[in-house]
Amino acid sequence: MTAMKTIDKYCLDFAYVDEQGKRGIEIDGGQHLLPEAIEHDRIRDEWLTKQGWIIYRIPVKKLDSLIYGNK
């Protein structure tokens, strides 16, 4: 797994490529809830999908609860 992988004009938080395909993981903070960010993410994910990537988005709050438990 590679952290901060750049693909053309976009950067993935984490990327993993193997014989099964290309997968990107994005950890989304609160700024991803803003209308302009939602649209940017949609365009970005659509472009990456056309390049053969599968994108997984994980809200940072969900990640925190997985790591630290329900606080």
PDB file of N, H, CA, C and O in Angstrom:
ATOM      1  N   MET A   1       0.857  -1.169   0.000  1.00  0.00           N
ATOM      2  CA  MET A   1       0.000   0.000   0.000  1.00  0.00           C
ATOM      3  C   MET A   1       0.902   1.231   0.000  1.00  0.00           C
ATOM      4  O   MET A   1       1.918   1.278   0.694  1.00  0.00           O
ATOM      5  N   THR A   2       0.519   2.195  -0.772  1.00  0.00           N
ATOM      6  H   THR A   2      -0.305   2.157  -1.336  1.00  0.00           H
ATOM      7  CA  THR A   2       1.267   3.442  -0.881  1.00  0.00           C
ATOM      8  C   THR A   2       0.432   4.574  -0.304  1.00  0.00           C
ATOM      9  O   THR A   2      -0.763   4.676  -0.580  1.00  0.00           O
ATOM     10  N   ALA A   3       1.060   5.417   0.494  1.00  0.00           N
ATOM     11  H   ALA A   3       2.031   5.334   0.718  1.00  0.00           H
ATOM     12  CA  ALA A   3       0.377   6.601   1.020  1.00  0.00           C
ATOM     13  C   ALA A   3       0.612   7.765   0.069  1.00  0.00           C
ATOM     14  O   ALA A   3       1.686   7.891  -0.519  1.00  0.00           O
ATOM     15  N   MET A   4      -0.406   8.618  -0.079  1.00  0.00           N
ATOM     16  H   MET A   4      -1.279   8.515   0.399  1.00  0.00           H
ATOM     17  CA  MET A   4      -0.345   9.832  -0.896  1.00  0.00           C
ATOM     18  C   MET A   4       0.147   9.543  -2.320  1.00  0.00           C
ATOM     19  O   MET A   4       1.196  10.038  -2.732  1.00  0.00           O
ATOM     20  N   LYS A   5      -0.605   8.751  -3.054  1.00  0.00           N
ATOM     21  H   LYS A   5      -1.457   8.348  -2.719  1.00  0.00           H
ATOM     22  CA  LYS A   5      -0.301   8.390  -4.432  1.00  0.00           C
ATOM     23  C   LYS A   5      -0.912   9.425  -5.369  1.00  0.00           C
ATOM     24  O   LYS A   5      -2.114   9.687  -5.305  1.00  0.00           O
ATOM     25  N   THR A   6      -0.097  10.015  -6.238  1.00  0.00           N
ATOM     26  H   THR A   6       0.879   9.802  -6.291  1.00  0.00           H
ATOM     27  CA  THR A   6      -0.584  10.983  -7.219  1.00  0.00           C
ATOM     28  C   THR A   6      -0.906  10.266  -8.526  1.00  0.00           C
ATOM     29  O   THR A   6      -0.084   9.521  -9.060  1.00  0.00           O
ATOM     30  N   ILE A   7      -2.111  10.503  -9.029  1.00  0.00           N
ATOM     31  H   ILE A   7      -2.779  11.109  -8.595  1.00  0.00           H
ATOM     32  CA  ILE A   7      -2.551   9.970 -10.305  1.00  0.00           C
ATOM     33  C   ILE A   7      -2.990  11.151 -11.145  1.00  0.00           C
ATOM     34  O   ILE A   7      -4.051  11.734 -10.920  1.00  0.00           O
ATOM     35  N   ASP A   8      -2.157  11.498 -12.120  1.00  0.00           N
ATOM     36  H   ASP A   8      -1.295  11.025 -12.303  1.00  0.00           H
ATOM     37  CA  ASP A   8      -2.389  12.669 -12.971  1.00  0.00           C
ATOM     38  C   ASP A   8      -2.532  13.908 -12.091  1.00  0.00           C
ATOM     39  O   ASP A   8      -1.568  14.324 -11.449  1.00  0.00           O
ATOM     40  N   LYS A   9      -3.722  14.501 -12.055  1.00  0.00           N
ATOM     41  H   LYS A   9      -4.505  14.163 -12.576  1.00  0.00           H
ATOM     42  CA  LYS A   9      -3.910  15.735 -11.288  1.00  0.00           C
ATOM     43  C   LYS A   9      -4.510  15.514  -9.899  1.00  0.00           C
ATOM     44  O   LYS A   9      -4.781  16.473  -9.176  1.00  0.00           O
ATOM     45  N   TYR A  10      -4.715  14.253  -9.530  1.00  0.00           N
ATOM     46  H   TYR A  10      -4.495  13.474 -10.117  1.00  0.00           H
ATOM     47  CA  TYR A  10      -5.337  13.945  -8.248  1.00  0.00           C
ATOM     48  C   TYR A  10      -4.384  13.157  -7.354  1.00  0.00           C
ATOM     49  O   TYR A  10      -3.485  12.462  -7.827  1.00  0.00           O
ATOM     50  N   CYS A  11      -4.608  13.288  -6.053  1.00  0.00           N
ATOM     51  H   CYS A  11      -5.338  13.854  -5.669  1.00  0.00           H
ATOM     52  CA  CYS A  11      -3.786  12.591  -5.070  1.00  0.00           C
ATOM     53  C   CYS A  11      -4.706  11.750  -4.188  1.00  0.00           C
ATOM     54  O   CYS A  11      -5.681  12.259  -3.635  1.00  0.00           O
ATOM     55  N   LEU A  12      -4.392  10.460  -4.059  1.00  0.00           N
ATOM     56  H   LEU A  12      -3.600  10.047  -4.508  1.00  0.00           H
ATOM     57  CA  LEU A  12      -5.140   9.570  -3.183  1.00  0.00           C
ATOM     58  C   LEU A  12      -4.449   9.510  -1.827  1.00  0.00           C
ATOM     59  O   LEU A  12      -3.220   9.539  -1.756  1.00  0.00           O
ATOM     60  N   ASP A  13      -5.225   9.427  -0.755  1.00  0.00           N
ATOM     61  H   ASP A  13      -6.223   9.403  -0.813  1.00  0.00           H
ATOM     62  CA  ASP A  13      -4.633   9.281   0.576  1.00  0.00           C
ATOM     63  C   ASP A  13      -3.828   7.983   0.653  1.00  0.00           C
ATOM     64  O   ASP A  13      -2.704   7.971   1.155  1.00  0.00           O
ATOM     65  N   PHE A  14      -4.412   6.890   0.151  1.00  0.00           N
ATOM     66  H   PHE A  14      -5.325   6.900  -0.257  1.00  0.00           H
ATOM     67  CA  PHE A  14      -3.744   5.591   0.107  1.00  0.00           C
ATOM     68  C   PHE A  14      -4.114   4.906  -1.199  1.00  0.00           C
ATOM     69  O   PHE A  14      -5.235   5.044  -1.688  1.00  0.00           O
ATOM     70  N   ALA A  15      -3.168   4.170  -1.757  1.00  0.00           N
ATOM     71  H   ALA A  15      -2.257   4.057  -1.359  1.00  0.00           H
ATOM     72  CA  ALA A  15      -3.416   3.441  -2.997  1.00  0.00           C
ATOM     73  C   ALA A  15      -2.844   2.038  -2.880  1.00  0.00           C
ATOM     74  O   ALA A  15      -1.802   1.824  -2.262  1.00  0.00           O
ATOM     75  N   TYR A  16      -3.546   1.085  -3.487  1.00  0.00           N
ATOM     76  H   TYR A  16      -4.393   1.259  -3.989  1.00  0.00           H
ATOM     77  CA  TYR A  16      -3.104  -0.292  -3.489  1.00  0.00           C
ATOM     78  C   TYR A  16      -3.379  -0.868  -4.867  1.00  0.00           C
ATOM     79  O   TYR A  16      -4.513  -0.841  -5.344  1.00  0.00           O
ATOM     80  N   VAL A  17      -2.344  -1.386  -5.501  1.00  0.00           N
ATOM     81  H   VAL A  17      -1.422  -1.408  -5.113  1.00  0.00           H
ATOM     82  CA  VAL A  17      -2.471  -1.981  -6.834  1.00  0.00           C
ATOM     83  C   VAL A  17      -1.924  -3.395  -6.771  1.00  0.00           C
ATOM     84  O   VAL A  17      -0.801  -3.623  -6.322  1.00  0.00           O
ATOM     85  N   ASP A  18      -2.740  -4.350  -7.231  1.00  0.00           N
ATOM     86  H   ASP A  18      -3.653  -4.165  -7.596  1.00  0.00           H
ATOM     87  CA  ASP A  18      -2.284  -5.731  -7.340  1.00  0.00           C
ATOM     88  C   ASP A  18      -2.976  -6.372  -8.531  1.00  0.00           C
ATOM     89  O   ASP A  18      -3.615  -5.684  -9.326  1.00  0.00           O
ATOM     90  N   GLU A  19      -2.853  -7.684  -8.656  1.00  0.00           N
ATOM     91  H   GLU A  19      -2.334  -8.243  -8.009  1.00  0.00           H
ATOM     92  CA  GLU A  19      -3.434  -8.383  -9.802  1.00  0.00           C
ATOM     93  C   GLU A  19      -4.955  -8.280  -9.846  1.00  0.00           C
ATOM     94  O   GLU A  19      -5.555  -8.521 -10.893  1.00  0.00           O
ATOM     95  N   GLN A  20      -5.584  -7.930  -8.738  1.00  0.00           N
ATOM     96  H   GLN A  20      -5.096  -7.735  -7.887  1.00  0.00           H
ATOM     97  CA  GLN A  20      -7.039  -7.797  -8.694  1.00  0.00           C
ATOM     98  C   GLN A  20      -7.517  -6.402  -9.077  1.00  0.00           C
ATOM     99  O   GLN A  20      -8.715  -6.196  -9.273  1.00  0.00           O
ATOM    100  N   GLY A  21      -6.610  -5.448  -9.187  1.00  0.00           N
ATOM    101  H   GLY A  21      -5.637  -5.616  -9.028  1.00  0.00           H
ATOM    102  CA  GLY A  21      -7.021  -4.122  -9.613  1.00  0.00           C
ATOM    103  C   GLY A  21      -6.366  -3.002  -8.831  1.00  0.00           C
ATOM    104  O   GLY A  21      -5.400  -3.199  -8.095  1.00  0.00           O
ATOM    105  N   LYS A  22      -6.931  -1.812  -9.020  1.00  0.00           N
ATOM    106  H   LYS A  22      -7.716  -1.651  -9.618  1.00  0.00           H
ATOM    107  CA  LYS A  22      -6.423  -0.585  -8.394  1.00  0.00           C
ATOM    108  C   LYS A  22      -7.475  -0.066  -7.420  1.00  0.00           C
ATOM    109  O   LYS A  22      -8.629   0.159  -7.786  1.00  0.00           O
ATOM    110  N   ARG A  23      -7.049   0.119  -6.170  1.00  0.00           N
ATOM    111  H   ARG A  23      -6.111  -0.064  -5.872  1.00  0.00           H
ATOM    112  CA  ARG A  23      -7.975   0.598  -5.150  1.00  0.00           C
ATOM    113  C   ARG A  23      -7.379   1.811  -4.443  1.00  0.00           C
ATOM    114  O   ARG A  23      -6.196   1.841  -4.107  1.00  0.00           O
ATOM    115  N   GLY A  24      -8.223   2.798  -4.232  1.00  0.00           N
ATOM    116  H   GLY A  24      -9.184   2.773  -4.506  1.00  0.00           H
ATOM    117  CA  GLY A  24      -7.817   4.000  -3.518  1.00  0.00           C
ATOM    118  C   GLY A  24      -8.670   4.182  -2.284  1.00  0.00           C
ATOM    119  O   GLY A  24      -9.876   3.934  -2.301  1.00  0.00           O
ATOM    120  N   ILE A  25      -8.028   4.622  -1.209  1.00  0.00           N
ATOM    121  H   ILE A  25      -7.049   4.824  -1.196  1.00  0.00           H
ATOM    122  CA  ILE A  25      -8.733   4.885   0.047  1.00  0.00           C
ATOM    123  C   ILE A  25      -8.594   6.364   0.368  1.00  0.00           C
ATOM    124  O   ILE A  25      -7.493   6.915   0.387  1.00  0.00           O
ATOM    125  N   GLU A  26      -9.721   6.987   0.615  1.00  0.00           N
ATOM    126  H   GLU A  26     -10.616   6.541   0.599  1.00  0.00           H
ATOM    127  CA  GLU A  26      -9.763   8.402   0.975  1.00  0.00           C
ATOM    128  C   GLU A  26     -10.350   8.539   2.370  1.00  0.00           C
ATOM    129  O   GLU A  26     -11.418   7.999   2.657  1.00  0.00           O
ATOM    130  N   ILE A  27      -9.650   9.261   3.236  1.00  0.00           N
ATOM    131  H   ILE A  27      -8.782   9.699   3.003  1.00  0.00           H
ATOM    132  CA  ILE A  27     -10.138   9.560   4.574  1.00  0.00           C
ATOM    133  C   ILE A  27     -10.714  10.977   4.524  1.00  0.00           C
ATOM    134  O   ILE A  27      -9.982  11.951   4.349  1.00  0.00           O
ATOM    135  N   ASP A  28     -12.028  11.076   4.679  1.00  0.00           N
ATOM    136  H   ASP A  28     -12.623  10.285   4.822  1.00  0.00           H
ATOM    137  CA  ASP A  28     -12.721  12.354   4.503  1.00  0.00           C
ATOM    138  C   ASP A  28     -12.999  13.041   5.838  1.00  0.00           C
ATOM    139  O   ASP A  28     -13.727  12.515   6.681  1.00  0.00           O
ATOM    140  N   GLY A  29     -12.410  14.219   6.018  1.00  0.00           N
ATOM    141  H   GLY A  29     -11.819  14.646   5.334  1.00  0.00           H
ATOM    142  CA  GLY A  29     -12.706  15.069   7.161  1.00  0.00           C
ATOM    143  C   GLY A  29     -13.962  15.880   6.902  1.00  0.00           C
ATOM    144  O   GLY A  29     -14.602  15.734   5.860  1.00  0.00           O
ATOM    145  N   GLY A  30     -14.306  16.722   7.837  1.00  0.00           N
ATOM    146  H   GLY A  30     -13.786  16.841   8.682  1.00  0.00           H
ATOM    147  CA  GLY A  30     -15.523  17.533   7.753  1.00  0.00           C
ATOM    148  C   GLY A  30     -15.604  18.431   6.545  1.00  0.00           C
ATOM    149  O   GLY A  30     -16.701  18.743   6.081  1.00  0.00           O
ATOM    150  N   GLN A  31     -14.451  18.862   6.015  1.00  0.00           N
ATOM    151  H   GLN A  31     -13.560  18.608   6.392  1.00  0.00           H
ATOM    152  CA  GLN A  31     -14.459  19.745   4.849  1.00  0.00           C
ATOM    153  C   GLN A  31     -15.095  19.069   3.626  1.00  0.00           C
ATOM    154  O   GLN A  31     -15.517  19.754   2.694  1.00  0.00           O
ATOM    155  N   HIS A  32     -15.166  17.747   3.624  1.00  0.00           N
ATOM    156  H   HIS A  32     -14.823  17.191   4.381  1.00  0.00           H
ATOM    157  CA  HIS A  32     -15.763  17.028   2.493  1.00  0.00           C
ATOM    158  C   HIS A  32     -17.288  17.096   2.507  1.00  0.00           C
ATOM    159  O   HIS A  32     -17.939  16.603   1.585  1.00  0.00           O
ATOM    160  N   LEU A  33     -17.856  17.697   3.536  1.00  0.00           N
ATOM    161  H   LEU A  33     -17.327  18.097   4.285  1.00  0.00           H
ATOM    162  CA  LEU A  33     -19.311  17.856   3.617  1.00  0.00           C
ATOM    163  C   LEU A  33     -19.781  19.172   2.998  1.00  0.00           C
ATOM    164  O   LEU A  33     -20.982  19.381   2.829  1.00  0.00           O
ATOM    165  N   LEU A  34     -18.852  20.051   2.663  1.00  0.00           N
ATOM    166  H   LEU A  34     -17.877  19.881   2.801  1.00  0.00           H
ATOM    167  CA  LEU A  34     -19.208  21.326   2.030  1.00  0.00           C
ATOM    168  C   LEU A  34     -19.673  21.081   0.591  1.00  0.00           C
ATOM    169  O   LEU A  34     -19.130  20.211  -0.090  1.00  0.00           O
ATOM    170  N   PRO A  35     -20.675  21.841   0.118  1.00  0.00           N
ATOM    171  CA  PRO A  35     -21.210  21.604  -1.232  1.00  0.00           C
ATOM    172  C   PRO A  35     -20.148  21.593  -2.329  1.00  0.00           C
ATOM    173  O   PRO A  35     -20.188  20.736  -3.212  1.00  0.00           O
ATOM    174  N   GLU A  36     -19.198  22.531  -2.288  1.00  0.00           N
ATOM    175  H   GLU A  36     -19.166  23.227  -1.571  1.00  0.00           H
ATOM    176  CA  GLU A  36     -18.177  22.566  -3.343  1.00  0.00           C
ATOM    177  C   GLU A  36     -17.241  21.354  -3.249  1.00  0.00           C
ATOM    178  O   GLU A  36     -16.746  20.878  -4.271  1.00  0.00           O
ATOM    179  N   ALA A  37     -16.997  20.858  -2.048  1.00  0.00           N
ATOM    180  H   ALA A  37     -17.399  21.245  -1.218  1.00  0.00           H
ATOM    181  CA  ALA A  37     -16.153  19.673  -1.877  1.00  0.00           C
ATOM    182  C   ALA A  37     -16.875  18.412  -2.349  1.00  0.00           C
ATOM    183  O   ALA A  37     -16.263  17.525  -2.943  1.00  0.00           O
ATOM    184  N   ILE A  38     -18.160  18.340  -2.085  1.00  0.00           N
ATOM    185  H   ILE A  38     -18.658  19.061  -1.603  1.00  0.00           H
ATOM    186  CA  ILE A  38     -18.955  17.196  -2.537  1.00  0.00           C
ATOM    187  C   ILE A  38     -18.896  17.107  -4.058  1.00  0.00           C
ATOM    188  O   ILE A  38     -18.712  16.021  -4.608  1.00  0.00           O
ATOM    189  N   GLU A  39     -19.050  18.222  -4.729  1.00  0.00           N
ATOM    190  H   GLU A  39     -19.200  19.104  -4.282  1.00  0.00           H
ATOM    191  CA  GLU A  39     -19.000  18.243  -6.200  1.00  0.00           C
ATOM    192  C   GLU A  39     -17.598  17.893  -6.699  1.00  0.00           C
ATOM    193  O   GLU A  39     -17.449  17.122  -7.647  1.00  0.00           O
ATOM    194  N   HIS A  40     -16.575  18.458  -6.063  1.00  0.00           N
ATOM    195  H   HIS A  40     -16.696  19.084  -5.293  1.00  0.00           H
ATOM    196  CA  HIS A  40     -15.189  18.149  -6.447  1.00  0.00           C
ATOM    197  C   HIS A  40     -14.908  16.654  -6.283  1.00  0.00           C
ATOM    198  O   HIS A  40     -14.317  16.036  -7.168  1.00  0.00           O
ATOM    199  N   ASP A  41     -15.328  16.069  -5.157  1.00  0.00           N
ATOM    200  H   ASP A  41     -15.808  16.571  -4.438  1.00  0.00           H
ATOM    201  CA  ASP A  41     -15.112  14.647  -4.912  1.00  0.00           C
ATOM    202  C   ASP A  41     -15.850  13.791  -5.937  1.00  0.00           C
ATOM    203  O   ASP A  41     -15.330  12.766  -6.380  1.00  0.00           O
ATOM    204  N   ARG A  42     -17.053  14.206  -6.315  1.00  0.00           N
ATOM    205  H   ARG A  42     -17.475  15.038  -5.955  1.00  0.00           H
ATOM    206  CA  ARG A  42     -17.829  13.452  -7.300  1.00  0.00           C
ATOM    207  C   ARG A  42     -17.094  13.424  -8.641  1.00  0.00           C
ATOM    208  O   ARG A  42     -16.953  12.368  -9.257  1.00  0.00           O
ATOM    209  N   ILE A  43     -16.627  14.591  -9.087  1.00  0.00           N
ATOM    210  H   ILE A  43     -16.742  15.450  -8.587  1.00  0.00           H
ATOM    211  CA  ILE A  43     -15.907  14.691 -10.362  1.00  0.00           C
ATOM    212  C   ILE A  43     -14.621  13.879 -10.300  1.00  0.00           C
ATOM    213  O   ILE A  43     -14.296  13.137 -11.226  1.00  0.00           O
ATOM    214  N   ARG A  44     -13.904  14.026  -9.212  1.00  0.00           N
ATOM    215  H   ARG A  44     -14.168  14.629  -8.459  1.00  0.00           H
ATOM    216  CA  ARG A  44     -12.636  13.328  -9.006  1.00  0.00           C
ATOM    217  C   ARG A  44     -12.829  11.814  -9.010  1.00  0.00           C
ATOM    218  O   ARG A  44     -12.096  11.094  -9.688  1.00  0.00           O
ATOM    219  N   ASP A  45     -13.822  11.328  -8.246  1.00  0.00           N
ATOM    220  H   ASP A  45     -14.418  11.913  -7.695  1.00  0.00           H
ATOM    221  CA  ASP A  45     -14.076   9.888  -8.180  1.00  0.00           C
ATOM    222  C   ASP A  45     -14.522   9.339  -9.526  1.00  0.00           C
ATOM    223  O   ASP A  45     -14.149   8.229  -9.904  1.00  0.00           O
ATOM    224  N   GLU A  46     -15.314  10.112 -10.245  1.00  0.00           N
ATOM    225  H   GLU A  46     -15.617  11.014  -9.939  1.00  0.00           H
ATOM    226  CA  GLU A  46     -15.752   9.686 -11.578  1.00  0.00           C
ATOM    227  C   GLU A  46     -14.546   9.536 -12.508  1.00  0.00           C
ATOM    228  O   GLU A  46     -14.437   8.546 -13.232  1.00  0.00           O
ATOM    229  N   TRP A  47     -13.646  10.512 -12.488  1.00  0.00           N
ATOM    230  H   TRP A  47     -13.734  11.316 -11.901  1.00  0.00           H
ATOM    231  CA  TRP A  47     -12.452  10.459 -13.342  1.00  0.00           C
ATOM    232  C   TRP A  47     -11.583   9.262 -12.963  1.00  0.00           C
ATOM    233  O   TRP A  47     -11.144   8.516 -13.838  1.00  0.00           O
ATOM    234  N   LEU A  48     -11.330   9.073 -11.654  1.00  0.00           N
ATOM    235  H   LEU A  48     -11.687   9.679 -10.944  1.00  0.00           H
ATOM    236  CA  LEU A  48     -10.505   7.952 -11.202  1.00  0.00           C
ATOM    237  C   LEU A  48     -11.136   6.610 -11.562  1.00  0.00           C
ATOM    238  O   LEU A  48     -10.429   5.676 -11.940  1.00  0.00           O
ATOM    239  N   THR A  49     -12.456   6.507 -11.449  1.00  0.00           N
ATOM    240  H   THR A  49     -13.030   7.266 -11.143  1.00  0.00           H
ATOM    241  CA  THR A  49     -13.155   5.282 -11.820  1.00  0.00           C
ATOM    242  C   THR A  49     -12.955   4.978 -13.299  1.00  0.00           C
ATOM    243  O   THR A  49     -12.760   3.821 -13.672  1.00  0.00           O
ATOM    244  N   LYS A  50     -13.001   5.994 -14.135  1.00  0.00           N
ATOM    245  H   LYS A  50     -13.159   6.933 -13.833  1.00  0.00           H
ATOM    246  CA  LYS A  50     -12.759   5.802 -15.572  1.00  0.00           C
ATOM    247  C   LYS A  50     -11.329   5.345 -15.851  1.00  0.00           C
ATOM    248  O   LYS A  50     -11.061   4.740 -16.889  1.00  0.00           O
ATOM    249  N   GLN A  51     -10.408   5.634 -14.924  1.00  0.00           N
ATOM    250  H   GLN A  51     -10.626   6.126 -14.081  1.00  0.00           H
ATOM    251  CA  GLN A  51      -9.017   5.190 -15.055  1.00  0.00           C
ATOM    252  C   GLN A  51      -8.817   3.787 -14.471  1.00  0.00           C
ATOM    253  O   GLN A  51      -7.700   3.272 -14.454  1.00  0.00           O
ATOM    254  N   GLY A  52      -9.898   3.178 -13.995  1.00  0.00           N
ATOM    255  H   GLY A  52     -10.806   3.596 -14.009  1.00  0.00           H
ATOM    256  CA  GLY A  52      -9.829   1.812 -13.486  1.00  0.00           C
ATOM    257  C   GLY A  52      -9.681   1.681 -11.985  1.00  0.00           C
ATOM    258  O   GLY A  52      -9.447   0.583 -11.481  1.00  0.00           O
ATOM    259  N   TRP A  53      -9.814   2.790 -11.255  1.00  0.00           N
ATOM    260  H   TRP A  53     -10.004   3.682 -11.665  1.00  0.00           H
ATOM    261  CA  TRP A  53      -9.685   2.766  -9.797  1.00  0.00           C
ATOM    262  C   TRP A  53     -11.023   2.491  -9.141  1.00  0.00           C
ATOM    263  O   TRP A  53     -12.064   2.932  -9.629  1.00  0.00           O
ATOM    264  N   ILE A  54     -10.996   1.767  -8.041  1.00  0.00           N
ATOM    265  H   ILE A  54     -10.151   1.410  -7.645  1.00  0.00           H
ATOM    266  CA  ILE A  54     -12.146   1.639  -7.138  1.00  0.00           C
ATOM    267  C   ILE A  54     -11.806   2.509  -5.930  1.00  0.00           C
ATOM    268  O   ILE A  54     -10.761   2.330  -5.305  1.00  0.00           O
ATOM    269  N   ILE A  55     -12.682   3.440  -5.609  1.00  0.00           N
ATOM    270  H   ILE A  55     -13.530   3.585  -6.118  1.00  0.00           H
ATOM    271  CA  ILE A  55     -12.423   4.392  -4.532  1.00  0.00           C
ATOM    272  C   ILE A  55     -13.305   4.073  -3.330  1.00  0.00           C
ATOM    273  O   ILE A  55     -14.521   3.923  -3.447  1.00  0.00           O
ATOM    274  N   TYR A  56     -12.660   3.975  -2.180  1.00  0.00           N
ATOM    275  H   TYR A  56     -11.672   4.096  -2.085  1.00  0.00           H
ATOM    276  CA  TYR A  56     -13.356   3.775  -0.908  1.00  0.00           C
ATOM    277  C   TYR A  56     -13.207   5.055  -0.096  1.00  0.00           C
ATOM    278  O   TYR A  56     -12.092   5.531   0.114  1.00  0.00           O
ATOM    279  N   ARG A  57     -14.319   5.613   0.359  1.00  0.00           N
ATOM    280  H   ARG A  57     -15.225   5.226   0.189  1.00  0.00           H
ATOM    281  CA  ARG A  57     -14.289   6.819   1.181  1.00  0.00           C
ATOM    282  C   ARG A  57     -14.680   6.455   2.605  1.00  0.00           C
ATOM    283  O   ARG A  57     -15.709   5.823   2.844  1.00  0.00           O
ATOM    284  N   ILE A  58     -13.837   6.867   3.542  1.00  0.00           N
ATOM    285  H   ILE A  58     -13.002   7.380   3.347  1.00  0.00           H
ATOM    286  CA  ILE A  58     -14.077   6.587   4.955  1.00  0.00           C
ATOM    287  C   ILE A  58     -14.142   7.918   5.694  1.00  0.00           C
ATOM    288  O   ILE A  58     -13.151   8.647   5.732  1.00  0.00           O
ATOM    289  N   PRO A  59     -15.290   8.248   6.282  1.00  0.00           N
ATOM    290  CA  PRO A  59     -15.358   9.476   7.087  1.00  0.00           C
ATOM    291  C   PRO A  59     -14.397   9.361   8.271  1.00  0.00           C
ATOM    292  O   PRO A  59     -14.312   8.311   8.907  1.00  0.00           O
ATOM    293  N   VAL A  60     -13.684  10.433   8.559  1.00  0.00           N
ATOM    294  H   VAL A  60     -13.753  11.286   8.042  1.00  0.00           H
ATOM    295  CA  VAL A  60     -12.697  10.404   9.637  1.00  0.00           C
ATOM    296  C   VAL A  60     -13.350  10.049  10.977  1.00  0.00           C
ATOM    297  O   VAL A  60     -12.707   9.418  11.816  1.00  0.00           O
ATOM    298  N   LYS A  61     -14.599  10.436  11.196  1.00  0.00           N
ATOM    299  H   LYS A  61     -15.121  10.949  10.514  1.00  0.00           H
ATOM    300  CA  LYS A  61     -15.289  10.085  12.441  1.00  0.00           C
ATOM    301  C   LYS A  61     -15.480   8.574  12.554  1.00  0.00           C
ATOM    302  O   LYS A  61     -15.376   8.013  13.645  1.00  0.00           O
ATOM    303  N   LYS A  62     -15.758   7.918  11.430  1.00  0.00           N
ATOM    304  H   LYS A  62     -15.842   8.375  10.544  1.00  0.00           H
ATOM    305  CA  LYS A  62     -15.899   6.462  11.432  1.00  0.00           C
ATOM    306  C   LYS A  62     -14.553   5.814  11.729  1.00  0.00           C
ATOM    307  O   LYS A  62     -14.477   4.854  12.497  1.00  0.00           O
ATOM    308  N   LEU A  63     -13.503   6.331  11.129  1.00  0.00           N
ATOM    309  H   LEU A  63     -13.564   7.110  10.505  1.00  0.00           H
ATOM    310  CA  LEU A  63     -12.157   5.811  11.384  1.00  0.00           C
ATOM    311  C   LEU A  63     -11.786   5.979  12.851  1.00  0.00           C
ATOM    312  O   LEU A  63     -11.259   5.055  13.471  1.00  0.00           O
ATOM    313  N   ASP A  64     -12.063   7.158  13.406  1.00  0.00           N
ATOM    314  H   ASP A  64     -12.491   7.908  12.903  1.00  0.00           H
ATOM    315  CA  ASP A  64     -11.792   7.411  14.820  1.00  0.00           C
ATOM    316  C   ASP A  64     -12.526   6.406  15.714  1.00  0.00           C
ATOM    317  O   ASP A  64     -11.953   5.894  16.675  1.00  0.00           O
ATOM    318  N   SER A  65     -13.792   6.125  15.396  1.00  0.00           N
ATOM    319  H   SER A  65     -14.258   6.541  14.615  1.00  0.00           H
ATOM    320  CA  SER A  65     -14.551   5.199  16.232  1.00  0.00           C
ATOM    321  C   SER A  65     -14.007   3.781  16.113  1.00  0.00           C
ATOM    322  O   SER A  65     -14.051   3.018  17.078  1.00  0.00           O
ATOM    323  N   LEU A  66     -13.492   3.419  14.935  1.00  0.00           N
ATOM    324  H   LEU A  66     -13.455   4.039  14.151  1.00  0.00           H
ATOM    325  CA  LEU A  66     -12.886   2.098  14.776  1.00  0.00           C
ATOM    326  C   LEU A  66     -11.584   1.983  15.567  1.00  0.00           C
ATOM    327  O   LEU A  66     -11.285   0.928  16.126  1.00  0.00           O
ATOM    328  N   ILE A  67     -10.825   3.051  15.612  1.00  0.00           N
ATOM    329  H   ILE A  67     -11.068   3.908  15.157  1.00  0.00           H
ATOM    330  CA  ILE A  67      -9.535   3.041  16.301  1.00  0.00           C
ATOM    331  C   ILE A  67      -9.706   3.214  17.802  1.00  0.00           C
ATOM    332  O   ILE A  67      -9.126   2.463  18.586  1.00  0.00           O
ATOM    333  N   TYR A  68     -10.501   4.199  18.203  1.00  0.00           N
ATOM    334  H   TYR A  68     -10.973   4.809  17.566  1.00  0.00           H
ATOM    335  CA  TYR A  68     -10.597   4.582  19.610  1.00  0.00           C
ATOM    336  C   TYR A  68     -11.860   4.075  20.314  1.00  0.00           C
ATOM    337  O   TYR A  68     -12.009   4.265  21.521  1.00  0.00           O
ATOM    338  N   GLY A  69     -12.748   3.447  19.592  1.00  0.00           N
ATOM    339  H   GLY A  69     -12.627   3.293  18.612  1.00  0.00           H
ATOM    340  CA  GLY A  69     -13.993   2.995  20.173  1.00  0.00           C
ATOM    341  C   GLY A  69     -15.031   4.102  20.136  1.00  0.00           C
ATOM    342  O   GLY A  69     -14.739   5.206  19.677  1.00  0.00           O
ATOM    343  N   ASN A  70     -16.199   3.833  20.598  1.00  0.00           N
ATOM    344  H   ASN A  70     -16.436   2.936  20.972  1.00  0.00           H
ATOM    345  CA  ASN A  70     -17.299   4.807  20.585  1.00  0.00           C
ATOM    346  C   ASN A  70     -17.106   5.829  21.698  1.00  0.00           C
ATOM    347  O   ASN A  70     -17.360   5.541  22.867  1.00  0.00           O
ATOM    348  N   LYS A  71     -16.661   7.014  21.328  1.00  0.00           N
ATOM    349  H   LYS A  71     -16.455   7.248  20.378  1.00  0.00           H
ATOM    350  CA  LYS A  71     -16.473   8.096  22.300  1.00  0.00           C
ATOM    351  C   LYS A  71     -17.379   9.245  21.970  1.00  0.00           C
ATOM    352  O   LYS A  71     -17.372  10.257  22.670  1.00  0.00           O
TER     353      LYS A  71
END
